[in-house]
Amino acid sequence: MTAHPAERSGDPFASLTGQGLFPPARKRPVRMRGVTEADLPELHRLDREVFQEVAYPYFMLRQLFDMYADHLFVLDDGEALQGYVLAGTVLGTGWVLGLGVARERRGEGLGRRLMLEILRQLRNDGVREVRLTVDPTNAAAIALYKSSGFAPAAADGGLRRNYFGPGEHRLVLELSL
């Protein structure tokens, strides 16, 4: 005797619901907000998840928070931080120092949401030019930045060899606000 397809799947209700007994968990909505000092351990966790070996050490995130708290935003789902963006300013130029989204939340437009928020904040603060660096092999990030209006910072395409040390090349992009 041949088993019914739902029986073969191990879930006899799969044919009724199309999903089985346990539908995929719904992702919690995120809320954009500024960072607080209490967020620093969770921000450090997220930064390590996203950037791994080139993540900021905790002490550096602490100092960046002290200097640029007005330019540090997170996406919070009520349980964990799902994304962040950090910018600093020097002599009227803004620098996006970090933008990351949790692995399981990528592809939802959260990176774009973070970028739009930091650009809005920088523009409101009178910044007229924004720069950032990106790993030249990170096609997804480059696509996000270019679709946000960023372009290579120089006629040579913006590639800076050994920018972060031997073998650590970066693409420098800029945007006029």
C-alpha positions as CSV (number, residue, x, y, z in Angstrom):
1,M,0.0,0.0,0.0
2,T,1.3,3.5,-0.9
3,A,1.4,6.2,1.8
4,H,-0.5,9.4,1.3
5,P,2.0,12.3,0.5
6,A,1.1,14.0,3.9
7,E,1.9,10.7,5.7
8,R,5.2,10.4,3.9
9,S,6.2,13.9,5.1
10,G,5.6,12.9,8.7
11,D,2.9,15.6,9.2
12,P,-0.6,14.3,8.4
13,F,-2.0,17.8,8.5
14,A,0.4,19.2,5.9
15,S,-2.1,18.7,3.1
16,L,-4.8,20.7,5.0
17,T,-2.7,23.7,5.9
18,G,-0.1,23.7,3.2
19,Q,2.4,24.3,6.0
20,G,2.3,21.4,8.4
21,L,1.8,21.6,12.1
22,F,4.5,24.2,12.6
23,P,4.4,27.1,10.1
24,P,7.6,29.1,9.8
25,A,8.0,31.5,12.7
26,R,6.9,35.1,11.9
27,K,9.7,37.6,12.2
28,R,9.1,40.2,14.8
29,P,8.7,43.8,13.5
30,V,11.6,46.1,14.2
31,R,11.6,49.6,15.5
32,M,14.3,52.2,14.7
33,R,15.7,54.0,17.7
34,G,18.8,55.6,19.1
35,V,21.3,53.5,21.0
36,T,21.5,53.7,24.8
37,E,24.5,52.7,27.0
38,A,22.6,49.6,28.0
39,D,22.6,48.5,24.4
40,L,26.4,48.3,24.1
41,P,26.8,44.6,24.9
42,E,24.1,43.6,22.4
43,L,25.5,46.0,19.8
44,H,28.9,44.4,20.3
45,R,27.3,40.9,19.8
46,L,25.6,42.1,16.6
47,D,28.7,43.8,15.3
48,R,30.8,40.5,15.8
49,E,28.1,38.5,14.1
50,V,28.1,40.8,11.0
51,F,31.7,41.7,10.7
52,Q,33.4,38.8,12.4
53,E,37.2,39.3,12.5
54,V,37.0,43.0,11.6
55,A,34.3,43.8,14.2
56,Y,35.0,46.7,16.5
57,P,36.4,45.7,19.9
58,Y,34.0,46.5,22.7
59,F,36.1,49.4,24.0
60,M,36.0,51.0,20.5
61,L,32.2,50.7,20.3
62,R,32.1,52.3,23.7
63,Q,34.2,55.3,22.6
64,L,32.3,55.7,19.3
65,F,29.1,55.7,21.4
66,D,30.5,58.4,23.6
67,M,31.5,60.5,20.6
68,Y,28.7,59.8,18.1
69,A,25.6,58.7,20.0
70,D,23.5,61.1,17.9
71,H,24.6,59.2,14.8
72,L,24.1,55.7,16.1
73,F,20.7,53.9,15.4
74,V,19.6,50.4,15.9
75,L,16.7,48.2,14.7
76,D,15.2,46.5,17.7
77,D,12.6,43.7,17.6
78,G,12.1,43.7,21.3
79,E,14.3,40.7,21.9
80,A,17.5,41.5,20.1
81,L,19.1,44.1,17.9
82,Q,18.6,43.2,14.3
83,G,20.7,46.0,12.6
84,Y,22.6,49.1,13.3
85,V,24.2,52.1,11.6
86,L,26.9,54.4,12.9
87,A,28.3,57.6,11.5
88,G,30.9,60.1,12.6
89,T,31.6,63.6,11.4
90,V,34.9,65.4,10.9
91,L,35.2,68.9,9.5
92,G,31.7,68.8,7.9
93,T,32.2,65.4,6.3
94,G,30.2,62.4,7.5
95,W,31.6,59.0,7.5
96,V,29.4,55.9,7.7
97,L,31.5,53.8,10.1
98,G,29.3,50.8,10.3
99,L,26.1,49.4,8.9
100,G,25.1,45.8,9.6
101,V,22.0,43.7,9.6
102,A,21.6,40.3,11.4
103,R,22.1,37.4,9.0
104,E,18.6,36.1,9.4
105,R,17.0,39.5,8.6
106,R,18.9,40.3,5.4
107,G,16.9,40.8,2.3
108,E,14.1,42.6,4.1
109,G,15.2,46.2,3.3
110,L,16.5,46.9,6.8
111,G,19.9,48.0,5.5
112,R,18.2,50.6,3.2
113,R,16.1,51.7,6.1
114,L,19.2,52.3,8.3
115,M,21.0,54.1,5.4
116,L,18.1,56.4,4.8
117,E,17.9,57.3,8.5
118,I,21.6,58.1,8.9
119,L,21.6,60.2,5.7
120,R,18.5,62.1,7.0
121,Q,20.2,62.7,10.4
122,L,23.5,63.8,8.7
123,R,21.6,66.2,6.4
124,N,19.7,67.7,9.3
125,D,23.1,68.3,11.0
126,G,24.4,70.2,8.1
127,V,26.6,67.6,6.6
128,R,26.9,68.0,2.9
129,E,29.2,65.1,2.0
130,V,29.2,61.5,3.2
131,R,31.8,58.8,2.7
132,L,32.2,55.2,3.5
133,T,34.4,52.2,2.8
134,V,33.3,48.8,1.8
135,D,35.0,45.5,1.1
136,P,35.3,45.4,-2.7
137,T,34.0,41.8,-2.8
138,N,30.8,42.7,-0.8
139,A,28.5,42.9,-3.8
140,A,25.3,43.2,-1.7
141,A,26.6,46.2,0.3
142,I,28.0,47.9,-2.8
143,A,24.6,47.5,-4.5
144,L,22.9,49.1,-1.5
145,Y,25.3,52.0,-1.3
146,K,25.2,52.7,-5.1
147,S,21.4,52.5,-5.1
148,S,21.5,55.1,-2.3
149,G,23.4,57.5,-4.5
150,F,27.0,56.7,-3.5
151,A,29.7,56.6,-6.2
152,P,33.4,55.9,-6.2
153,A,35.3,58.7,-4.4
154,A,37.9,59.0,-7.2
155,A,38.2,58.7,-11.0
156,D,40.2,55.5,-10.4
157,G,37.1,53.7,-9.1
158,G,37.7,54.4,-5.4
159,L,39.7,51.2,-4.8
160,R,42.3,51.7,-2.0
161,R,44.7,48.8,-1.7
162,N,45.8,47.8,1.7
163,Y,43.5,50.5,3.2
164,F,43.2,48.5,6.5
165,G,46.6,46.9,6.3
166,P,48.2,44.3,4.0
167,G,45.6,42.6,1.8
168,E,42.7,44.6,3.3
169,H,41.5,46.5,0.3
170,R,38.5,48.9,0.5
171,L,36.4,50.7,-1.9
172,V,35.8,54.3,-0.9
173,L,32.4,55.7,-1.9
174,E,31.0,59.2,-1.4
175,L,27.7,61.0,-1.7
176,S,26.8,64.7,-1.8
177,L,23.8,65.5,0.3
